């Protein structure tokens, strides 16, 4: 069974519910969000924008599924740059109740196959908060290698925070 599938408009209610239930759990790891973000209307905006970027070939938005096929998180390939760079970024999260079950690791493995296979990309980059050891472990299990530290990289939880930067290269490209 696949751990991921392409995001769809039908996922909006489940995502609104999941984000609402995980608001406090995700708060230390994400940008500050207004109350509208957690509503069905807020998630409609997020999903519609993601699907528009998908149609343009700029992002590949997916949901993460548990063994029962229920949505437990999101994983996205984004910032796709073609030409000589052939690179993208990846971001992911898994709900509190599904943490520690290997779902993020499996989802990242599948998204890596998509990026290197179907999309033919050369490189995937990911950043985690410098102290987010669990997420770094997910990356390392998937062959990502830490290549730097970006000071004040992103505004997370209301303040600019350092991020550990990771990458993995497509083994077919030598």
trRosetta pair geometry for C-beta under 8 A, 3 or more apart (Angstrom, degrees):
i j d omega theta_ij theta_ji phi_ij phi_ji
1 65 7.8 -102 150 100 110 124
1 67 7.0 104 73 -138 151 58
1 69 7.8 -102 -171 -75 134 81
2 5 6.2 99 108 -62 132 83
2 65 7.1 64 104 45 74 127
2 110 6.5 101 -155 -129 88 154
3 64 6.1 -6 155 -152 88 77
3 65 5.9 -167 -165 55 40 78
3 103 6.0 174 -159 -154 125 73
3 106 4.2 121 -29 118 164 114
3 107 4.8 -119 118 -75 121 68
3 110 5.8 -177 52 -7 97 143
4 62 4.3 26 -176 162 114 139
4 63 6.8 160 -149 78 66 42
4 64 5.8 -35 -94 -100 78 55
4 65 6.8 176 -89 9 23 89
4 75 6.0 -66 -110 51 133 123
4 107 5.0 104 -56 -138 111 85
4 110 4.9 -180 24 94 117 141
4 111 6.3 52 7 -58 172 87
5 62 6.2 156 78 -152 23 93
5 63 6.1 -15 60 53 75 88
5 65 6.6 33 4 -24 100 127
6 54 7.7 101 -158 -150 111 154
6 60 7.5 -80 -114 -173 88 79
6 61 7.2 75 -159 84 64 63
6 62 5.8 -64 -101 -103 31 74
7 11 5.8 -97 -157 36 71 151
7 47 6.1 -153 159 -140 123 91
7 50 5.9 3 79 112 155 136
7 51 6.7 -129 97 -70 107 89
7 54 7.7 -163 55 -47 104 150
7 61 4.1 -29 9 117 135 103
7 62 5.9 -143 -34 -106 80 17
7 63 5.6 116 -93 -32 70 87
7 74 7.5 23 -82 -132 120 101
8 11 5.3 116 61 -10 66 99
8 47 7.9 13 115 -173 19 127
8 51 7.9 70 -126 -90 34 130
9 12 6.1 -12 -175 -23 53 113
9 44 7.8 36 -146 -133 85 78
9 47 6.2 135 -107 132 51 134
9 48 7.5 43 -101 -78 96 74
9 51 7.3 -24 -57 -35 82 160
11 14 5.5 -69 -162 51 60 109
11 15 5.4 58 144 -27 90 110
11 47 6.6 170 73 -116 99 142
11 63 5.7 -159 -134 -55 151 145
11 71 6.2 109 -147 -72 106 156
12 15 5.9 -61 -143 38 26 109
12 16 6.3 27 161 -20 64 106
12 40 5.9 73 147 -157 106 78
12 43 4.9 146 -154 112 76 112
12 44 5.2 31 -138 -80 141 68
12 47 5.5 -106 -85 8 89 155
13 16 5.8 -55 -147 34 31 111
13 17 6.4 28 156 -15 65 107
13 40 5.9 -2 -98 -114 62 111
13 43 8.0 167 -67 80 18 145
14 17 5.8 -57 -150 40 31 111
14 18 6.1 30 154 -19 67 110
14 70 7.7 -161 -156 -165 134 76
14 71 4.7 104 137 38 133 133
15 18 5.5 -54 -140 40 32 111
15 19 6.0 31 160 -17 67 106
15 43 4.7 156 95 -154 113 141
15 46 7.7 -133 132 79 145 129
15 47 7.0 149 40 -61 158 119
15 63 7.6 -116 -78 -107 105 119
15 71 6.6 -62 -72 131 68 153
15 74 7.6 47 -125 -61 115 117
16 19 6.1 -54 -143 39 26 107
16 20 6.2 28 156 -20 61 110
16 38 6.4 102 -158 168 71 48
16 39 5.9 -6 -145 162 124 19
16 40 4.6 -54 -51 -80 167 54
16 42 7.1 122 -112 61 101 90
16 43 4.4 -124 -67 -2 86 143
17 20 5.7 -58 -149 37 28 113
17 21 6.3 22 157 -15 65 110
18 21 5.9 -58 -145 39 28 107
18 22 6.1 -1 163 5 65 117
18 71 6.1 -96 -46 109 152 105
18 72 7.3 -176 -136 -132 136 28
18 73 7.7 -155 165 -76 143 36
18 95 5.8 -98 -165 -80 102 129
19 22 6.1 -75 -139 54 26 94
19 23 6.5 61 156 -72 64 75
19 26 7.5 -51 -144 24 68 153
19 37 7.0 -113 154 131 148 87
19 38 5.0 -152 114 -125 111 74
19 43 6.8 179 13 -79 141 118
20 23 6.0 -13 -154 -36 30 110
20 38 4.7 109 -82 179 75 113
21 95 7.2 20 94 -148 110 124
22 25 4.5 -65 -162 52 75 118
22 26 5.1 65 137 -20 98 108
22 95 4.9 -122 -73 -133 142 81
22 96 5.6 174 -121 -8 96 95
23 26 6.5 -69 -145 42 19 99
23 27 6.4 40 156 -50 59 100
23 33 7.9 -120 -139 63 92 125
23 38 6.0 -6 -86 -101 119 143
24 27 5.6 -33 -147 -1 32 123
25 95 7.3 73 88 -163 151 55
25 96 4.1 -112 -123 -58 162 120
26 29 5.7 -85 -164 54 56 101
26 30 5.0 14 155 -1 97 128
26 93 6.3 43 -120 -171 114 150
27 30 6.6 -77 -124 46 20 93
27 32 7.9 32 -150 -109 83 60
27 157 6.1 84 154 -110 71 95
28 156 7.7 44 164 149 42 105
28 157 5.1 8 -136 -78 39 145
29 93 7.0 142 109 -111 135 119
29 129 6.6 -118 -127 -10 71 131
29 132 6.8 87 -120 -102 106 134
29 135 8.0 137 -144 -40 131 143
29 156 6.7 -40 -176 -172 23 126
29 157 7.4 49 -13 -44 17 109
30 33 6.9 -2 121 -29 122 110
30 93 7.5 -11 -68 -75 116 153
30 156 6.4 -173 128 -146 6 87
30 157 7.2 90 61 -56 43 70
31 154 7.4 -95 -71 162 93 106
31 155 6.0 56 -119 97 93 83
31 156 6.1 -82 -76 -110 48 49
31 157 7.9 -123 -126 -32 20 33
32 155 7.9 -52 7 136 90 102
32 157 6.8 93 -62 -137 79 22
32 158 5.1 59 -49 -66 126 78
33 37 4.0 -80 179 44 116 158
33 38 6.9 110 124 -39 130 88
34 37 5.5 122 63 -14 65 98
34 42 7.8 -161 85 -118 90 138
35 38 6.3 -62 -169 33 46 107
35 39 7.3 48 141 -29 70 106
36 39 5.5 -55 -157 22 46 118
36 41 6.7 -58 -167 88 93 103
36 42 4.3 150 145 -78 68 118
37 42 4.4 -175 -125 172 16 143
37 43 7.6 80 177 -60 49 62
37 46 7.3 68 -150 -47 78 129
38 42 6.2 30 28 62 25 148
38 43 7.8 17 -159 -43 17 98
39 42 4.4 99 52 6 78 103
39 43 6.9 -149 91 -1 42 85
40 43 5.9 -58 -146 42 30 106
40 44 6.3 40 151 -29 64 103
41 44 5.4 -47 -149 27 33 118
41 45 6.9 35 153 -19 62 98
42 45 5.9 -51 -158 30 34 110
42 46 6.7 30 148 -15 65 106
43 46 5.3 -51 -145 39 41 114
43 47 5.9 37 157 -17 72 107
44 47 6.0 -57 -141 41 27 106
44 48 6.0 25 160 -17 64 111
45 48 6.1 -57 -141 39 24 108
45 49 6.3 23 159 -17 62 110
46 49 6.1 -61 -151 37 24 108
46 50 6.3 22 154 -18 63 110
47 50 5.6 -55 -146 38 31 112
47 51 6.2 27 157 -16 66 107
47 61 7.7 178 -137 124 60 155
48 51 5.8 -57 -145 40 30 108
48 52 6.3 36 153 -23 64 104
49 52 5.6 -52 -149 33 32 114
49 53 6.5 28 154 -14 64 105
50 53 5.8 -57 -150 39 32 108
50 54 6.3 39 147 -25 64 105
50 59 6.2 -95 -155 102 72 138
50 61 4.0 35 170 -39 127 161
50 76 7.2 -99 -142 -117 123 134
51 54 5.1 -45 -146 31 37 120
51 55 6.6 44 153 -22 64 98
51 61 7.0 -85 -66 43 54 132
52 55 5.8 -51 -153 31 32 112
52 56 6.8 24 149 -11 62 107
53 56 5.6 -59 -151 42 37 111
53 58 4.4 -82 -174 71 89 111
53 59 4.2 32 121 23 120 114
53 61 7.6 88 71 -26 107 112
53 78 7.6 13 140 -127 145 93
54 57 7.6 44 180 -70 32 23
54 58 7.5 -96 -70 52 22 68
54 59 5.7 -69 -72 80 62 77
54 60 6.3 94 -120 -106 94 40
54 61 5.9 -90 -62 16 120 93
57 80 6.7 -99 145 80 73 146
58 78 7.1 22 142 -150 77 66
58 79 7.8 19 178 -81 84 16
58 80 5.6 -168 -153 39 39 103
59 76 6.0 -5 -174 -177 108 109
59 77 6.4 166 -157 90 55 62
59 78 4.3 2 -114 -107 101 76
59 79 7.8 45 -87 -11 86 39
59 80 6.8 -164 -72 -7 39 106
60 76 6.7 161 79 -158 54 60
60 77 4.2 18 44 48 102 107
60 78 7.8 -145 30 -63 58 51
60 80 7.9 74 -13 -50 91 132
60 111 7.5 159 98 -146 121 96
60 114 6.5 -163 134 137 161 140
60 115 7.9 -161 38 -77 145 77
60 119 7.5 -107 -36 -63 147 139
61 74 7.2 -24 -167 -165 87 109
61 76 4.8 -12 -110 -112 62 103
62 74 6.9 145 87 -161 54 61
62 75 5.1 -19 72 69 106 82
62 76 6.6 178 26 -84 71 50
62 107 7.4 175 107 -164 129 107
62 111 6.6 -151 28 -91 147 109
63 71 4.7 -50 178 -126 132 106
63 73 7.2 145 -168 86 62 42
63 74 5.9 -46 -113 -103 52 63
63 75 7.8 111 -150 24 8 72
64 71 7.1 96 68 -156 52 61
64 72 5.5 -69 101 69 96 79
64 73 3.8 -4 45 67 126 92
64 74 6.4 -124 -1 -59 92 11
64 75 5.6 82 -57 -12 103 103
64 92 7.1 75 -46 -158 135 108
64 94 6.0 -69 89 -100 154 86
64 98 7.9 160 115 122 118 153
64 103 5.7 102 167 156 124 112
64 104 7.1 -13 -134 -91 161 53
64 107 4.5 -39 -113 -89 110 149
65 69 5.4 -15 -171 -144 128 36
65 70 6.5 137 -151 65 74 30
65 71 6.3 -48 -96 -93 65 43
65 72 6.7 108 -141 14 18 91
66 69 7.2 -57 68 10 63 16
66 70 5.2 -7 37 56 106 86
66 72 4.9 77 -42 -25 98 135
66 98 5.8 -126 -80 -120 116 126
66 101 7.6 21 -128 100 98 153
66 103 6.4 -50 -99 -99 66 142
72 94 5.7 18 131 -156 98 82
72 95 4.9 -109 -170 21 72 109
72 97 7.5 -114 -140 77 109 87
72 98 3.8 56 -177 -25 139 166
72 103 6.1 -7 85 145 135 166
73 92 6.6 54 148 -180 126 83
73 93 5.1 -154 -152 99 109 57
73 94 3.9 -67 -54 -103 151 48
73 95 5.7 -145 -64 -16 83 70
73 98 6.7 -131 -26 75 108 139
73 103 7.0 134 23 121 129 125
73 104 7.0 -27 84 -85 166 84
73 107 7.3 -106 84 -31 120 170
74 92 6.6 -162 98 -139 55 55
74 93 6.0 20 48 47 80 84
75 90 6.9 2 -174 -172 91 98
75 91 7.3 -178 -146 93 51 45
75 92 3.9 0 -105 -104 84 104
75 104 7.7 149 -77 -140 120 67
75 107 4.7 167 -24 152 153 124
75 108 6.8 -150 -140 -76 145 58
75 111 5.3 -125 138 -50 129 148
76 90 6.9 169 86 -148 49 55
76 91 5.5 -6 55 57 94 85
76 92 7.3 177 17 -75 61 61
77 80 6.7 50 142 -65 100 103
77 88 4.9 17 -174 152 97 146
77 89 7.4 147 -159 77 51 43
77 90 5.7 -27 -100 -95 60 80
77 111 6.0 177 -50 -177 100 111
77 114 6.9 -137 -25 98 145 119
77 115 5.6 170 -112 -82 144 107
77 119 7.5 -149 138 -22 164 167
77 124 7.5 -76 -124 -125 99 109
78 88 6.6 140 69 -172 25 95
78 89 5.4 -32 71 68 78 94
78 90 7.5 144 22 -95 73 30
78 91 6.9 -12 19 12 119 104
79 87 7.9 -28 118 114 93 86
79 88 5.9 140 80 -152 71 57
79 89 4.3 36 45 12 123 109
80 87 7.6 176 -145 93 44 43
80 88 4.6 -10 -96 -98 66 104
80 119 7.5 -105 -131 -169 132 138
80 121 7.3 -106 -138 -92 94 131
81 85 4.4 -11 112 86 116 137
81 86 7.4 -88 94 -42 71 10
81 87 5.2 0 53 57 101 84
81 88 7.2 179 17 -76 66 53
82 85 7.2 99 111 58 10 87
82 86 6.4 29 -142 -89 44 58
83 86 7.4 -141 71 -43 40 65
85 122 7.6 -157 148 47 39 122
85 123 7.6 -80 168 41 71 119
86 120 7.2 -72 -155 122 122 77
86 121 5.1 169 166 -147 82 57
86 122 3.9 78 98 3 117 103
86 123 6.8 107 99 17 75 81
87 121 6.4 114 -103 -170 20 111
87 122 6.3 -49 -71 64 68 87
87 123 4.2 -18 -112 70 94 102
87 124 7.3 174 -159 -82 69 27
87 125 6.5 31 178 -10 114 105
88 115 5.9 -133 47 -135 135 123
88 119 7.6 5 -20 131 145 154
88 121 5.5 -43 -1 -140 107 163
88 123 7.5 166 27 92 56 62
88 124 5.7 -19 71 -114 84 70
88 125 7.3 -169 97 27 37 77
89 124 7.2 116 -126 -167 20 65
89 125 5.0 -42 -104 74 72 88
89 126 6.6 128 -164 -87 74 48
89 127 7.8 -22 -151 2 118 89
90 108 7.0 102 148 -131 148 89
90 111 6.1 126 -133 122 131 138
90 112 7.9 -33 -68 -73 162 71
90 115 7.6 -79 -67 -52 119 149
90 124 5.4 18 -16 -177 117 114
90 125 7.4 166 15 77 75 39
90 126 5.0 -39 64 -82 88 103
91 126 7.1 155 -80 -134 50 89
92 104 5.7 137 127 -144 134 96
92 107 6.2 146 -140 103 145 130
92 108 6.4 -104 -11 -72 160 93
92 111 7.8 -164 -69 7 125 156
92 138 7.7 -117 73 131 133 152
93 104 7.9 -37 -156 -104 13 119
94 98 5.0 -110 171 93 105 107
94 99 5.6 143 101 -84 111 63
94 103 5.4 130 -123 84 143 115
94 104 4.8 -109 -25 -58 130 101
94 107 7.8 170 -73 11 110 144
95 98 4.8 70 62 20 87 103
95 99 7.2 -124 97 -34 43 81
96 99 5.7 -34 -154 -6 33 119
98 101 5.7 -79 -177 27 64 129
98 103 5.5 -20 159 22 114 152
99 134 7.8 9 -165 171 113 152
102 105 4.9 -56 -160 44 65 118
102 106 5.7 65 142 -23 86 103
103 106 5.7 -55 -144 40 32 109
103 107 6.0 33 156 -21 66 108
104 107 5.6 -53 -142 38 30 112
104 108 6.2 30 158 -19 64 106
104 135 7.6 -84 153 -119 154 67
104 138 4.8 -43 118 -127 115 146
105 108 6.0 -56 -148 36 26 109
105 109 6.5 31 152 -22 61 106
105 138 5.1 -136 -79 -138 71 80
105 141 5.0 -23 -135 92 118 144
105 142 6.7 -173 -153 -49 70 100
106 109 5.6 -52 -151 32 33 115
106 110 6.6 29 153 -16 65 105
107 110 5.8 -58 -152 38 32 109
107 111 6.2 26 154 -16 68 108
108 111 5.7 -54 -140 40 33 107
108 112 6.1 41 155 -26 65 105
108 138 5.9 124 -4 160 151 103
108 139 7.2 -124 -171 -96 162 48
108 141 8.0 105 74 79 132 97
108 142 4.8 -94 120 -57 119 160
109 112 5.7 -54 -149 32 27 115
109 113 6.8 31 151 -20 61 102
109 142 5.6 -148 -77 -114 68 108
110 113 5.6 -50 -154 31 35 113
110 114 6.7 36 149 -18 64 102
111 114 5.4 -47 -152 34 39 116
111 115 6.3 40 150 -20 67 104
112 115 5.7 -53 -146 37 32 111
112 116 6.1 11 162 -1 67 112
112 124 6.4 -108 -117 5 79 162
112 142 5.9 175 -36 -179 151 123
112 143 7.7 111 -155 46 161 114
112 168 6.7 -17 -132 87 124 146
113 116 6.4 -66 -138 49 24 96
113 117 5.2 6 170 -3 66 125
114 117 6.2 -60 -119 49 17 98
114 118 5.4 -28 -156 35 60 115
114 119 6.2 49 147 -5 69 108
115 119 5.2 -41 -144 52 37 129
115 121 4.7 -49 173 42 85 127
115 124 5.4 62 127 -73 165 120
115 170 7.9 -137 118 -80 90 105
116 119 7.4 19 -16 60 11 86
116 120 7.4 38 -173 -117 32 19
116 121 6.2 -81 -87 60 44 76
116 124 7.8 -75 -50 -28 90 115
116 170 4.4 159 -130 -117 106 101
116 171 7.8 33 -163 24 149 70
116 172 6.8 132 176 18 109 114
117 120 7.6 -39 137 -62 16 50
121 124 6.8 86 112 -61 134 78
121 170 6.5 166 99 -49 57 130
122 169 6.5 -16 163 -152 71 79
122 170 5.1 -103 -140 17 37 118
122 173 5.0 20 -128 -28 89 175
123 167 5.8 -11 -169 -168 103 116
123 168 7.3 160 -152 80 57 43
123 169 5.5 -23 -99 -106 77 66
123 170 7.0 -96 -57 -9 40 85
124 144 7.6 -82 92 -98 101 104
124 167 6.6 157 82 -152 49 63
124 168 5.2 -5 55 54 99 90
125 165 6.8 -17 -167 -169 104 95
125 166 7.0 149 -158 84 54 52
125 167 4.9 -24 -100 -96 69 88
126 139 5.6 -155 75 -108 141 129
126 144 6.2 -34 37 -136 119 156
126 165 7.7 156 85 -155 43 50
126 166 4.8 -17 65 65 89 103
126 167 7.5 168 20 -82 67 40
127 150 6.6 -35 -130 30 134 130
127 153 6.2 -135 179 140 152 155
127 154 7.2 138 108 -13 139 125
127 163 4.0 30 177 160 114 136
127 164 6.8 158 -154 77 64 43
127 165 5.2 -25 -99 -100 87 65
127 166 7.2 173 -85 20 35 76
128 132 4.3 -122 166 71 111 123
128 135 4.3 169 -125 99 138 126
128 136 5.4 -139 56 -62 154 77
128 139 7.1 -135 -25 -16 129 137
128 163 6.3 151 71 -156 26 85
128 164 5.4 -15 60 56 84 95
128 166 7.3 24 1 -3 98 117
129 132 4.1 96 58 -20 89 111
129 135 7.6 86 35 43 77 138
129 156 6.3 -114 -83 78 113 164
129 161 5.7 -14 -128 134 95 136
129 162 7.4 84 -159 82 58 59
129 163 6.1 -63 -99 -106 29 69
129 164 7.6 22 108 12 20 86
130 149 6.5 41 -105 -140 115 107
130 161 7.3 -144 7 162 95 93
130 162 4.3 10 -29 101 131 104
130 163 6.3 -139 -49 -112 72 16
130 164 5.2 117 -113 -35 56 89
132 135 4.3 3 140 29 116 115
132 136 6.2 137 99 -21 72 89
132 164 7.8 -146 50 28 87 112
133 136 5.4 -57 -146 39 34 115
133 137 6.3 40 154 -26 67 102
134 137 5.7 -52 -153 30 31 113
134 138 6.9 35 148 -20 62 99
135 138 5.5 -45 -154 28 39 116
135 139 6.7 39 149 -17 65 101
136 139 5.6 -53 -154 36 36 113
136 140 6.3 34 151 -18 68 107
136 146 7.4 9 -151 -72 113 116
136 164 6.2 10 -97 82 121 146
136 166 7.2 161 -134 -52 74 139
137 140 5.6 -53 -142 39 33 111
137 141 6.3 39 156 -23 65 103
138 141 5.9 -54 -151 32 27 112
138 142 6.8 10 154 -4 60 111
139 142 6.0 -75 -158 46 32 102
139 144 3.7 -56 170 55 94 141
139 166 4.7 49 167 123 150 170
139 168 7.9 -161 -173 -37 86 113
140 143 7.7 106 -170 -26 32 8
140 144 6.0 -85 -76 63 35 82
140 145 7.9 79 -113 -90 72 39
140 166 7.8 -109 -62 -134 64 143
142 168 6.7 -77 122 -57 89 159
143 168 4.9 84 105 -129 95 126
144 166 4.0 47 160 162 122 123
144 167 6.3 157 -150 77 84 13
144 168 4.5 -79 -91 -48 62 102
145 166 6.4 155 73 -153 27 78
145 167 6.4 -31 58 64 77 67
145 168 6.9 123 6 -87 75 61
146 164 5.7 -39 -133 176 115 109
146 165 6.9 109 -155 78 65 50
146 166 5.3 -46 -91 -94 52 79
147 165 5.7 -60 63 102 80 98
147 166 6.8 127 8 -122 82 28
147 167 5.6 -7 -1 16 134 107
148 164 7.7 163 93 -159 42 50
148 165 4.5 -2 65 49 86 121
149 162 6.0 6 179 -178 100 113
149 163 7.3 166 -157 85 56 41
149 164 5.8 -31 -104 -104 74 56
149 165 6.9 -161 -83 8 21 89
150 153 3.7 72 110 -83 115 120
150 162 6.6 164 84 -156 51 62
150 163 4.9 -8 57 59 102 91
150 165 5.6 78 -19 -43 105 116
151 162 5.2 -29 -120 -104 45 94
152 160 3.9 22 -151 149 89 122
152 161 7.0 97 -119 32 40 8
152 162 6.6 -14 -36 -73 35 60
153 160 7.5 150 40 -173 33 83
153 161 6.9 -43 44 89 80 56
153 162 6.3 78 -1 -146 99 30
153 163 3.9 -66 45 14 152 114
154 160 7.2 173 94 -141 22 61
154 161 6.4 -27 69 55 69 83
154 163 6.2 52 11 -43 100 133
155 158 7.2 -17 175 -156 93 9
155 159 6.7 -155 -148 114 72 10
155 160 5.3 -40 -91 -83 69 61
155 161 7.5 116 -125 7 24 80
156 159 7.2 -34 66 64 56 57
156 161 4.8 -54 42 25 108 130
157 161 7.4 43 42 -30 96 139
169 173 6.7 -108 167 61 97 115
170 173 4.5 68 84 1 104 111
